[in-house]
Amino acid sequence: MSRHCQVTGAVPGFGHRISHSHRRTKRRFDVNVQRKRYWVPSLGRLVTLRVSPRGIRTIDRRGIDVVVAELVARGERI
């Protein structure tokens, strides 16, 4: 499975690695994805999510219940 954030939907970006002589080779900019466990009171259980730091901040601001409800509505497996 590719490295993507379940909350924000961030996916890897692609570009070039440029050497000193300015030759370009393809490279991939991976997302900083962390595996975090959250207690979800509405479900009454722990949920493990793959989230980026921006996704963690989103959960902190909006609350885990709201974010999990959106994930379920979107059809994500939790």
C-alpha positions as CSV (number, residue, x, y, z in Angstrom):
1,M,0.0,0.0,0.0
2,S,1.3,3.4,-0.9
3,R,2.1,5.9,1.8
4,H,-0.9,8.2,2.1
5,C,-2.7,10.0,4.9
6,Q,-6.2,8.6,5.8
7,V,-7.3,12.0,7.1
8,T,-6.0,14.6,4.6
9,G,-5.5,12.3,1.6
10,A,-1.9,13.4,1.1
11,V,-0.1,11.2,-1.4
12,P,3.6,11.1,-2.5
13,G,4.8,13.7,-4.9
14,F,7.2,13.0,-7.8
15,G,10.1,15.0,-9.1
16,H,13.8,14.9,-10.1
17,R,16.9,14.3,-8.1
18,I,19.4,16.8,-9.6
19,S,23.1,16.0,-9.4
20,H,26.0,18.5,-9.3
21,S,26.3,18.2,-13.1
22,H,22.6,18.9,-13.3
23,R,21.6,15.5,-14.6
24,R,18.0,14.6,-13.6
25,T,16.8,11.2,-12.3
26,K,13.3,10.5,-11.1
27,R,12.6,10.5,-7.3
28,R,9.7,10.3,-5.0
29,F,8.8,12.7,-2.1
30,D,7.1,10.4,0.4
31,V,4.6,11.7,2.9
32,N,5.6,11.6,6.6
33,V,3.0,9.0,7.6
34,Q,2.8,7.9,11.3
35,R,0.7,5.1,12.7
36,K,-1.3,6.5,15.6
37,R,-3.9,4.9,17.9
38,Y,-6.9,7.0,19.1
39,W,-9.6,6.2,21.5
40,V,-13.0,6.9,19.8
41,P,-15.7,7.4,22.4
42,S,-18.6,7.0,19.8
43,L,-17.3,3.6,18.8
44,G,-16.1,2.6,22.3
45,R,-12.8,1.3,21.0
46,L,-9.2,2.1,19.9
47,V,-8.7,3.0,16.2
48,T,-5.4,2.8,14.4
49,L,-4.9,5.5,11.7
50,R,-2.1,6.2,9.3
51,V,-1.9,10.0,9.5
52,S,0.5,12.8,8.5
53,P,1.5,15.5,10.9
54,R,-1.1,17.8,9.3
55,G,-3.7,15.0,9.8
56,I,-2.8,14.9,13.5
57,R,-3.3,18.6,13.8
58,T,-6.7,18.2,12.0
59,I,-7.7,15.6,14.6
60,D,-6.6,17.8,17.4
61,R,-8.6,20.8,16.1
62,R,-11.8,19.1,15.0
63,G,-12.0,16.1,17.3
64,I,-11.6,12.4,16.6
65,D,-15.3,11.7,16.5
66,V,-15.9,14.1,13.7
67,V,-12.9,12.9,11.7
68,V,-13.9,9.2,12.1
69,A,-17.4,9.9,11.1
70,E,-16.1,11.5,7.9
71,L,-13.8,8.5,7.2
72,V,-16.8,6.1,7.7
73,A,-19.0,8.2,5.4
74,R,-16.2,8.2,2.8
75,G,-16.0,4.4,3.0
76,E,-12.5,4.1,4.6
77,R,-11.8,0.9,6.5
78,I,-11.2,1.7,10.2
